[in-house]
Amino acid sequence: MRITFATYPWAFETPGGGEIQLLKYEEYLLKAGINVTRHDPWRDYVGKADIFHFFSCVGGSVHFCNYVKTRSVPLVISASLWLTEETRHLYPLGEIAAQMALADAVVTNGDIESDRISSILGLPRERFHTVRNACDPWFGQPIDPALFRKAFSVNGEFVLNVGNIEPRKNQLNLIRAAKQAGQTLVLMGHIRNREYGDACLAEMGEHARYLGPVEHDSPLLRSAYAACSSFCLPSTLETPGLAALEAAAAGASLVITEEGSTREYFGDDALYVRSDDVEGIASALIAASSAPRSSALMERVNTRFTWHQAADALVDLYRRLLEKA
């Protein structure tokens, strides 16, 4: 079984959860003995693949996916998309629907995500397959919080946010909420949207610090999760956010957006907020800072959401597609 991965050309300029997901799928599929290659447009012939797996539905992707189908190769698309009736006008739905219609299978991160995309785009629900997002086992292993504190001179309690700095991640409202709550906020990640990043930096004041990106496999990231008083991801949507899974696996108290598939993952073991409710986010931060770390949440994530399980689900899907081909 030869699986070829591809994504849009600039995806890894400022990598986020979708890019980490692609790399982790590759890593764990290879561990499972599956032949996974990355498409190289300079050397590869699309038709060599048994299955072609394309990640994202960024504008223009439909053209490449259409070409894959002309080579008679089964096509899998990872959607990484959250649609609602209220936000559908923000997306080029015609193009996205055309791309998804080409797919032999669309991979989502949650059942509700599949339901929404299927309904809004008018595509058959059976085309959509849930593969749960996951985290690496080392996030659940003990690590010294002092490693992070010493490296970045961080003292006292703080709220942690890990993610690309962009409007969807909603750091600007989080900065305002942390001020209201009287809590220190630490931000880590690439600045994906420069104008928004500048607005966040201007808003920070003495209550927040931006540390830049930290490598995903760095012990400093694990130590940051262990050191924080709570982890907050008040995005406009999450499905459910790899950083949230990693923080939960490390035992951090979790404050997260209610929009997306977050409840499918965290159940009653997280505090949920609306992205536009600064006062509500502030209240949740205060509540999380005084709450004990949840062993139930930690166990839930470390046992249910592993990359091994995600790889197994993908292999099962690939094999069923090949049986139909």
Phi, psi and omega per residue, in radians:
M1 nan 2.021 3.120
R2 -1.893 2.032 -3.138
I3 -1.892 2.251 3.097
T4 -1.924 2.246 3.104
F5 -1.740 2.538 3.022
A6 -2.681 2.765 3.056
T7 -2.611 -3.095 -3.118
Y8 -1.257 2.643 -2.889
P9 -1.040 -0.549 -3.046
W10 -1.785 0.273 -3.047
A11 -0.998 -0.660 -3.029
F12 -1.647 0.211 3.011
E13 -1.124 -0.784 3.041
T14 -2.338 1.394 -3.015
P15 -1.117 2.470 3.082
G16 -2.261 -2.689 -3.073
G17 -1.064 -0.674 -3.133
G18 -1.099 -0.654 3.139
E19 -1.292 -0.671 3.071
I20 -1.106 -0.711 3.097
Q21 -1.000 -0.818 3.119
L22 -0.996 -0.838 -3.104
L23 -1.141 -0.635 3.134
K24 -1.263 -0.675 3.016
Y25 -0.977 -0.831 -3.140
E26 -1.032 -0.869 -3.091
E27 -1.018 -0.837 -3.032
Y28 -1.419 -0.446 3.007
L29 -1.198 -0.699 3.077
L30 -1.087 -0.701 3.090
K31 -1.093 -0.523 3.128
A32 -1.458 0.047 3.090
G33 1.538 0.229 3.138
I34 -1.580 2.369 3.128
N35 -1.400 1.806 -3.123
V36 -1.985 2.263 3.076
T37 -2.214 2.744 3.054
R38 -1.706 2.276 -3.105
H39 -1.107 2.233 3.072
D40 -1.993 1.858 -3.063
P41 -1.131 -0.263 3.138
W42 -1.449 -0.381 -3.017
R43 -2.301 -0.446 -2.971
D44 -1.469 2.640 2.990
Y45 -1.915 2.037 -3.048
V46 -0.930 -0.660 -3.070
G47 -1.169 -0.134 3.098
K48 -1.290 -0.339 -3.091
A49 -1.340 2.519 2.953
D50 -1.361 -0.652 3.072
I51 -2.467 2.409 3.098
F52 -1.915 2.144 -3.090
H53 -1.972 1.963 -3.126
F54 -1.840 2.378 -3.076
F55 -1.883 2.143 3.042
S56 1.692 2.842 3.060
C57 -2.253 0.678 3.048
V58 -1.054 2.565 -3.099
G59 -0.848 2.347 -3.128
G60 1.684 -0.277 -3.083
S61 -1.123 -0.479 -3.096
V62 -1.029 -0.577 -3.077
H63 -1.190 -0.754 3.114
F64 -1.184 -0.742 3.124
C65 -1.082 -0.643 3.096
N66 -1.109 -0.692 3.105
Y67 -1.109 -0.727 3.106
V68 -0.970 -0.757 -3.113
K69 -1.157 -0.521 3.098
T70 -1.192 -0.316 3.111
R71 -1.599 0.140 3.078
S72 1.050 0.667 3.096
V73 -1.888 2.279 3.057
P74 -0.986 2.366 -3.047
L75 -2.014 2.221 3.008
V76 -1.969 2.363 3.106
I77 -2.133 2.206 2.975
S78 -1.530 2.054 -2.948
A79 -1.311 -0.852 -3.030
S80 0.820 0.941 -3.003
L81 -2.472 2.346 3.074
W82 -2.146 1.999 -3.110
L83 -1.969 2.505 2.978
T84 -2.382 2.876 3.092
E85 -1.097 -0.546 -3.107
E86 -1.323 -0.460 -3.059
T87 -1.923 0.016 -3.054
R88 -1.056 -0.487 -3.128
H89 -1.207 -0.221 -3.128
L90 -1.442 -0.153 -3.026
Y91 -2.074 2.613 3.018
P92 -1.354 1.345 -2.962
L93 -1.054 -0.603 3.133
G94 -1.063 -0.801 3.136
E95 -1.183 -0.741 3.138
I96 -1.100 -0.756 3.119
A97 -1.079 -0.699 3.127
A98 -1.119 -0.687 3.120
Q99 -1.176 -0.826 -3.130
M100 -1.111 -0.573 -3.140
A101 -1.160 -0.395 3.112
L102 -1.313 -0.420 -2.984
A103 -1.279 2.457 2.952
D104 -1.344 -0.443 3.057
A105 -2.702 2.438 3.052
V106 -1.955 2.160 -3.141
V107 -1.637 2.212 3.034
T108 -2.088 3.015 -3.140
N109 -1.753 0.000 -3.137
G110 -2.796 2.690 3.139
D111 -1.116 -0.700 -3.128
I112 -1.194 -0.561 3.056
E113 -1.096 -0.776 3.096
S114 -1.067 -0.768 -3.135
D115 -1.037 -0.807 -3.067
R116 -1.140 -0.867 -3.087
I117 -1.107 -0.767 3.139
S118 -1.029 -0.812 -3.091
S119 -1.176 -0.848 -3.050
I120 -1.234 -0.622 -3.138
L121 -1.556 -0.139 3.129
G122 1.198 0.656 -3.137
L123 -1.927 2.662 -3.108
P124 -1.040 2.303 -3.113
R125 -1.080 -0.533 -3.097
E126 -1.206 -0.200 3.087
R127 -1.322 -0.296 -3.022
F128 -1.747 2.404 -3.062
H129 -2.341 2.226 -3.133
T130 -1.470 2.188 2.949
V131 -2.159 1.971 -3.031
R132 -1.137 2.438 2.980
N133 -1.119 2.869 -2.957
A134 -2.667 -3.125 3.030
C135 -2.546 2.816 -3.115
D136 -1.294 2.643 -3.078
P137 -1.105 -0.445 -3.081
W138 -1.204 -0.296 3.102
F139 -1.205 -0.377 3.107
G140 -1.597 0.014 -3.110
Q141 -1.630 2.532 -3.104
P142 -1.069 2.522 3.072
I143 -2.647 2.659 -3.068
D144 -1.319 2.081 3.081
P145 -1.073 -0.403 -3.100
A146 -1.158 -0.391 3.124
L147 -1.039 -0.829 3.116
F148 -1.218 -0.804 -3.073
R149 -1.037 -0.739 -3.116
K150 -1.207 -0.730 -3.079
A151 -1.110 -0.595 -3.050
F152 -2.052 0.171 3.129
S153 0.924 0.889 3.129
V154 -1.819 2.098 -3.135
N155 -2.065 2.687 3.073
G156 1.322 -3.077 -3.125
E157 -1.331 2.586 3.102
F158 -2.680 2.688 3.012
V159 -1.625 2.384 -3.112
L160 -1.937 2.410 2.982
N161 -2.290 2.196 3.103
V162 -2.108 2.114 3.136
G163 2.917 2.808 3.067
N164 -1.048 2.435 3.135
I165 -1.415 1.863 -3.091
E166 -2.828 2.823 -3.070
P167 -0.974 -0.654 -3.101
R168 -1.091 -0.560 -3.125
K169 -1.416 -0.267 2.894
N170 1.146 0.591 -3.127
Q171 -1.147 -0.489 -3.112
L172 -1.081 -0.814 3.086
N173 -1.175 -0.558 3.102
L174 -1.161 -0.722 3.092
I175 -1.031 -0.778 3.129
R176 -1.133 -0.680 3.137
A177 -1.177 -0.711 3.119
A178 -1.090 -0.656 3.074
K179 -1.075 -0.805 3.134
Q180 -1.068 -0.650 -3.104
A181 -1.414 -0.156 -3.109
G182 1.198 0.556 -3.087
Q183 -2.025 2.595 3.066
T184 -1.366 2.403 -3.127
L185 -2.084 2.358 3.067
V186 -2.071 2.165 3.137
L187 -1.902 2.384 3.090
M188 -2.353 2.358 3.101
G189 2.586 2.950 3.074
H190 -1.277 2.588 2.958
I191 -1.513 1.788 -3.087
R192 -1.473 -0.541 3.127
N193 -2.089 1.874 -3.004
R194 -1.087 -0.778 -3.125
E195 -1.082 -0.753 3.124
Y196 -1.183 -0.699 3.100
G197 -1.040 -0.742 3.112
D198 -1.096 -0.683 3.113
A199 -1.111 -0.688 3.112
C200 -1.149 -0.783 -3.140
L201 -1.088 -0.662 3.140
A202 -1.201 -0.491 -3.077
E203 -1.467 -0.302 -2.909
M204 -1.061 -0.962 -3.042
G205 1.129 -2.636 -3.051
E206 -1.509 -0.091 -3.072
H207 -1.588 -0.101 -3.062
A208 -2.461 2.673 3.072
R209 -2.359 2.443 3.042
Y210 -1.903 2.112 -3.037
L211 -1.783 -0.031 -3.091
G212 1.411 -3.069 -3.127
P213 -1.363 2.625 3.028
V214 -2.204 2.386 -3.112
E215 -0.965 2.453 -3.048
H216 -1.060 -0.601 -3.110
D217 -1.673 0.218 -3.128
S218 -1.321 2.394 3.019
P219 -1.020 -0.415 3.126
L220 -1.135 -0.589 3.094
L221 -1.195 -0.788 3.104
R222 -1.056 -0.723 -3.131
S223 -1.165 -0.603 3.097
A224 -1.105 -0.745 3.091
Y225 -1.074 -0.667 -3.136
A226 -1.245 -0.499 -3.035
A227 -1.509 -0.439 -2.988
C228 -1.255 2.643 3.056
S229 -1.355 -0.512 3.024
S230 -2.790 2.790 3.070
F231 -2.004 2.288 -3.070
C232 -2.212 2.246 3.087
L233 -2.332 1.432 -3.033
P234 -1.591 0.746 -2.996
S235 -1.111 2.882 3.034
T236 -1.203 -0.343 3.029
L237 -2.930 2.668 3.045
E238 -2.612 2.546 3.129
T239 -2.301 0.973 -0.062
P240 -1.877 0.068 -3.051
G241 1.825 1.924 -3.108
L242 -1.064 -0.693 -3.125
A243 -1.091 -0.629 3.100
A244 -1.133 -0.717 3.086
L245 -1.093 -0.760 -3.116
E246 -1.136 -0.764 3.121
A247 -1.101 -0.748 3.118
A248 -1.109 -0.694 3.117
A249 -1.088 -0.549 3.124
A250 -1.424 -0.122 3.084
G251 1.732 0.115 -3.112
A252 -1.244 2.554 2.976
S253 -1.191 2.450 -2.933
L254 -2.074 2.200 2.979
V255 -2.036 2.100 -2.986
I256 -2.527 2.722 3.130
T257 -1.041 2.586 3.072
E258 -1.518 -0.157 -3.075
E259 -1.611 2.130 -3.105
G260 2.124 -2.724 -3.088
S261 -1.721 0.382 -3.018
T262 -1.052 -0.685 -3.097
R263 -1.196 -0.453 3.074
E264 -1.103 -0.472 -3.088
Y265 -1.674 -0.786 -2.932
F266 -1.823 -0.167 3.066
G267 0.921 -2.290 -3.119
D268 -1.630 0.190 -3.034
D269 -1.716 0.243 3.088
A270 -2.364 2.852 3.010
L271 -1.740 2.247 -3.047
Y272 -1.853 2.472 -3.100
V273 -2.363 2.779 2.978
R274 -1.558 2.431 -3.058
S275 -1.117 -0.487 -3.092
D276 -1.661 0.089 -3.066
D277 -1.834 1.502 -3.087
V278 -1.076 -0.755 3.140
E279 -1.120 -0.683 3.110
G280 -1.140 -0.682 3.096
I281 -1.133 -0.745 3.121
A282 -1.053 -0.772 3.129
S283 -1.090 -0.714 3.137
A284 -1.162 -0.650 3.097
L285 -1.096 -0.727 3.113
I286 -1.110 -0.775 3.129
A287 -1.108 -0.722 -3.102
A288 -1.185 -0.606 -3.093
S289 -1.177 -0.452 -3.124
S290 -1.728 -0.087 -3.116
A291 -1.552 2.511 3.072
P292 -1.205 2.671 3.088
R293 -1.073 2.452 -3.022
S294 -1.587 1.918 3.060
S295 -1.189 -0.506 3.120
A296 -1.145 -0.746 3.110
L297 -1.139 -0.755 -3.141
M298 -1.049 -0.807 3.139
E299 -1.165 -0.703 -3.132
R300 -0.987 -0.844 -3.078
V301 -1.256 -0.767 -3.070
N302 -1.203 -0.377 -3.134
T303 -1.760 -0.508 -3.037
R304 -1.725 -0.397 -2.966
F305 -2.218 1.309 3.130
T306 -1.961 2.695 3.113
W307 -1.190 -0.474 3.038
H308 -1.057 -0.761 3.125
Q309 -1.145 -0.690 3.102
A310 -1.109 -0.753 3.127
A311 -1.110 -0.712 3.103
D312 -1.050 -0.734 3.137
A313 -1.143 -0.666 3.114
L314 -1.173 -0.773 3.129
V315 -1.038 -0.749 3.110
D316 -1.052 -0.751 3.127
L317 -1.138 -0.821 3.141
Y318 -1.007 -0.774 -3.100
R319 -1.130 -0.686 3.119
R320 -1.155 -0.631 3.108
L321 -1.167 -0.691 -3.139
L322 -1.200 -0.562 3.097
E323 -1.155 -0.543 3.140
K324 -1.399 -0.448 -3.018
A325 -1.163 nan nan
